[in-house]
Amino acid sequence: MGRLYNRNVLLGVTGGIAAYKSAQLIRDLREAGATVRVVMTHGATEFITPLTLQALSGQPVHLELLDAEAEAGMGHIELARWADLVLVAPATADFLSRLAQGRADDLLTTLCLATPAPLLVAPAMNQGMWRDAATGANIELLASRGVHITGPSEGSQACGDVGPGRLQEPAEIVAAAQGLFAAGVLDGLRVTVTAGPTREALDPVRYISNHSSGKMGFAIARAAAEAGALTTLISGPVALETPESVNRIEVTSAVEMYDTALAQMGQCDIFVGCAAVADYRPAQSQLQKIKKGQETMQLELVRNPDIIAAVAAHSQRPFTVGFAAETQDVLEYARNKMQDKQLDMIVANDVARDDAGFNSDQNAATLLWADGCLEVPLTTKGELARQLVDTIAGRWRQGKGKHKGKVA
Ligand code: PMT
């Protein structure tokens, strides 16, 4: 997770024994959130099959420069433009030499010339070839042109030699690739978001709920993941797809959401409570469907536990952000809720507007904290989520390490 999230990585595989490691490399790059497309040289196909790399990348593997069929799909110039990063691993001595000469005699070298993306190469070859002056000169020339080089490692080689020339481990190559992108504002932090409504059962077929669609909470989870956070989304029943790289836990009732949220304590740095949690539940949920009979019916309701207040009161308290869905005196009620529930920040959400709030694709809100505020005029929920994440990151950095176990 983190800096490779949502990045397009074009992985070039050239013909060396270390090509087998490209299988794990693809998995690690995807695990880090990248979309991976593979270009192989003919030599590489002698060591690992295109089918293997296609299965692992989930994308067609590109082999030929002059292939009418491939050009009708994603042509070589489109591929060069698509990439946020061109990574060649393993990069053989021959490939490095051709790259240094500026050759364009196969698909991979042509792409390397055409792409505006940064180029990272991970050399792998016999130790004698690596130590040779020609290879050294090629590496120097490439580095002087801005090509990034990672490795090689030292150790025993497939040919029986010992020395420099081993391909770095996939995790090291992924770390080098991540290093080429700016850090996300929540890099390395663990964020938990609640979203959607809860359902409080009256009987097996009926429940009390509200109009929350989950869109706002899901947008926050997506923005947190994009900002590099390890993100958990605790969601009530909604019809939304899980954002990429987000761990989703589904719950139904407020009590389930409470238990799940509290189980996150100790493994959560920032908690955002966006869910529209039912304040009350039926005192008893009937085991069988309630039969229609009498003209009127009375329901006894009991208070649900307050999830966000319990999170904020926890001994391993994360930085805690709540929402306040209000229809009047929005800022005043929101400030009161922030104080009553001992939150670090609250998002005051006017849900009386027709164009925002529940179930809409848009929202407008005021972010409030102890000594400041930020008004976000009507915008998409995605944009509001990004602004919220940026603001949380700023507040987190200011109070880093101070908030754990303390109230704001
Ligand atoms: O899901 P969408 O259709 O996109 O709509 C988004 C939204 C309108 C639901 C969202 O923007 C929003 O305002 N969420 C908060 C809804 C709410 O329940 O607000 P509240 O003012 O009743 O609660 C205040 C805070 O306490 C909230 O953070 C809520 O999650 C939390 N709470 C409330 C009750 C309870 N038992 N436990 C809680 O943790």
Boltz pocket constraint, residues with backbone or C-beta under 6 A from the ligand:
constraints:
  - pocket:
      binder: B
      contacts: [[A, 195], [A, 196], [A, 197], [A, 211], [A, 212], [A, 213], [A, 214], [A, 215], [A, 216], [A, 217], [A, 254], [A, 273], [A, 274], [A, 275], [A, 276], [A, 277], [A, 278], [A, 279], [A, 304], [A, 305], [A, 306], [A, 307], [A, 308], [A, 309], [A, 321], [A, 322], [A, 323], [A, 324], [A, 325], [A, 326], [A, 337], [A, 347], [A, 349], [A, 351], [A, 357], [A, 358], [A, 359], [A, 360]]
      max_distance: 6.0
